[in-house]
Amino acid sequence: MKSLTSKLSSFLLISTLVASAPAFAVWPPPTAGGEELAVWQAVAGTISRENTDKPYKQWYSQSDFAASSFISSALSDPEKEEFCGLSANDVKSMISRLKSLSVEPIQLDSDVAKSAGFKIAHKKNPRMRYFAMSRVVFDPSGNKAWLSVELNGERGSIVRMEKSGSEWNRTSRCGGWYMPEQP
């Protein structure tokens, strides 16, 4: 009987704790992995190679698509029949998928950033050169990918990646934008 009473007390205590937990409790986002992480690592390598004179030192810790409104203006040219290897209709679909995926962010493991030669940034501080990336949209074959890359809160673009063997390589950068200065 004592064992049953002890179990019941434990159950009630746990139930009370769970029920009284704040409704606003936020769980950390899942950690990046698989092909999405492989694309991120390839893009980080490209950023590093292309910016040796003024290197980016920090990789923002979470997927981010803060520049979605700037993309719309970058794509507004009705004369464009193709953008980043996609037809005009496919571009709209890809951007829509980027927006919906980015609602559910993923976290970068700090060891991954360190192994690539970057510090992890938990805040976007424009005084410390950083880059941030959105979630990744893959084509049905899984051999092409698109994502948004933001550089230091100042500019960015959509990047198209293609997989060759087991390696991801950038094939184009499209729809670049500049972000207005923050007050």
ABEGO torsion letter per residue (X at the ends): XAAAAAAAAAAAAAAAAAAABBAABBBBBBBBBEAAAAAAAAAAAAAAAAAAABBBABBBABBBAAAAAAAAAAAABAABABBGGBBAAAAAAAAAAAAAAAABBBBBBAAAAAAAGBBBBABBBAABBBBBBBBBBBBAAGABBBBBBBBGGABBBBBBBBBBEABBBBABBBGBBBBBBBX
